[in-house]
């Protein structure tokens, strides 16, 4: 039994920005694992990738990250292209990995499961239902709103959302994903719709504008913290969720957990690759007057 288990595919990523082109491992599971590894919490990653990419898992284990590696014919390959505004990107998928199954997860035990599907068929609803019987389910919804057509990533709806979200305790979506799921552009209205599906804590991330969390009828406005420089936004949402679930595991309230998560994400955007900071780094940023607190959504 661990405090937190992340389930998701590791990807091979090409990240193209206005100033650079970098090839690196990626995906929710990769960024989440690196972000949480320096925090005082018991953690396990469950992922699936092709044998020829085993070196990625070896590198994670060398960082003292516990990894349960499942076999897959292929490893997911993503191309992420950012324009000057790092809040937006375009994507292509060159190959896909095998989906996760209930049978492969029978012996995985955790207090909280964070699910990071990258594509619509990565994690079937029966897996979400099964894990909800074992612990708290946290979900980054982005993958359920993507399908691949001729290598291009297309935005889609999620027909199974009402069936699936009744098993999800913590849901993370950005504002565009929220609008697809709910049909409304109003962040507060959208959060309430998602809570109506059964989600206990709805997290809507808003890029450089911060985030909003809705739980038990209360809205929490979370400020964005200003990075020293904006280099690469890839993995910022995953870093945010690592910080949030870490603080929740330590008994923090929603506002405190959200602010910690936001500060972690700000530090991550300062460099390419995953978050490499520590708890103390995050706390130093939180104490500095570098936030845009006070903005209402």
JOKA-V514677 format. One record per backbone hydrogen bond with DSSP energy under -1.0 kcal/mol. NH is the residue of the N-H (numbers start at 0). CO is the residue of the C=O. If there is no record, write none. Layout:
nh:NH co:CO
nh:NH co:CO
//
This chain:
nh:1 co:108
nh:3 co:41
nh:4 co:111
nh:5 co:43
nh:6 co:113
nh:7 co:45
nh:10 co:25
nh:11 co:75
nh:12 co:23
nh:13 co:77
nh:14 co:21
nh:15 co:79
nh:16 co:19
nh:21 co:14
nh:23 co:12
nh:25 co:10
nh:30 co:26
nh:31 co:27
nh:32 co:28
nh:33 co:29
nh:34 co:30
nh:35 co:31
nh:36 co:32
nh:38 co:35
nh:40 co:38
nh:43 co:3
nh:44 co:65
nh:45 co:5
nh:46 co:67
nh:48 co:69
nh:52 co:49
nh:53 co:50
nh:55 co:52
nh:57 co:53
nh:58 co:54
nh:59 co:55
nh:60 co:56
nh:61 co:57
nh:62 co:59
nh:63 co:60
nh:64 co:59
nh:67 co:44
nh:69 co:46
nh:76 co:94
nh:77 co:11
nh:78 co:91
nh:79 co:13
nh:80 co:89
nh:81 co:15
nh:87 co:84
nh:89 co:80
nh:91 co:78
nh:92 co:150
nh:93 co:76
nh:99 co:121
nh:104 co:101
nh:107 co:104
nh:110 co:1
nh:111 co:2
nh:112 co:135
nh:113 co:4
nh:114 co:137
nh:115 co:6
nh:119 co:145
nh:121 co:118
nh:126 co:123
nh:127 co:123
nh:128 co:124
nh:129 co:125
nh:130 co:126
nh:131 co:127
nh:132 co:129
nh:133 co:130
nh:134 co:130
nh:135 co:110
nh:137 co:112
nh:138 co:169
nh:139 co:114
nh:140 co:171
nh:143 co:140
nh:144 co:141
nh:145 co:142
nh:146 co:153
nh:148 co:151
nh:151 co:148
nh:152 co:90
nh:153 co:146
nh:155 co:144
nh:160 co:157
nh:163 co:159
nh:164 co:160
nh:166 co:163
nh:167 co:164
nh:168 co:136
nh:169 co:136
nh:170 co:200
nh:171 co:138
nh:172 co:202
nh:174 co:204
nh:177 co:173
nh:178 co:174
nh:179 co:175
nh:180 co:176
nh:181 co:177
nh:182 co:178
nh:189 co:185
nh:190 co:186
nh:191 co:187
nh:192 co:188
nh:193 co:189
nh:194 co:190
nh:195 co:191
nh:196 co:193
nh:197 co:194
nh:198 co:193
nh:200 co:168
nh:201 co:213
nh:202 co:170
nh:203 co:211
nh:204 co:172
nh:205 co:209
nh:208 co:205
nh:209 co:206
nh:210 co:221
nh:211 co:203
nh:212 co:219
nh:213 co:201
nh:214 co:217
nh:217 co:214
nh:219 co:212
nh:221 co:210
nh:225 co:289
nh:230 co:268
nh:231 co:268
nh:235 co:232
nh:238 co:234
nh:239 co:235
nh:240 co:236
nh:241 co:237
nh:242 co:238
nh:243 co:239
nh:244 co:240
nh:245 co:241
nh:246 co:242
nh:247 co:243
nh:248 co:244
nh:249 co:245
nh:250 co:247
nh:251 co:246
nh:256 co:252
nh:257 co:253
nh:258 co:254
nh:259 co:255
nh:260 co:256
nh:261 co:257
nh:262 co:258
nh:263 co:259
nh:264 co:260
nh:265 co:261
nh:266 co:262
nh:267 co:263
nh:268 co:264
nh:269 co:266
nh:270 co:267
nh:281 co:277
nh:282 co:278
nh:283 co:279
nh:284 co:280
nh:285 co:281
nh:286 co:282
nh:289 co:287
nh:291 co:223
nh:294 co:291
//
